[in-house]
Amino acid sequence: MSIWRVLLAIFFPPLAVIGKGCGSIVIVFLLTLCGWVPGVIAALVILNNPDN
């Protein structure tokens, strides 16, 4: 996980997970609509997942 992805996850979470698949983008986008903090947390968790 690069520093640029982390910064992107903080400022615009859906754009940070664009390489992780359509489902991840939709989930992070919906959580970002609910609130900025849940979107950022979800993006960081998805980016930190070693399986993908």
C-alpha positions, 0 to 999 in steps of 0.5 A: 500500500503506497502513500499515494493510495492512502492519501487518495483513500483519505480524500476520495475513498472510491477512487482509491479502491478502483483497482480492487473491483467493482464491488469494492468501489460500490461498497466504498461509494455507498459508505462514503455517501453515508458519511466520510469516515465510514468510507475512509475506513472501508477504503483503508481496510480494502487496501490493506487486505493482503488477499487482493 
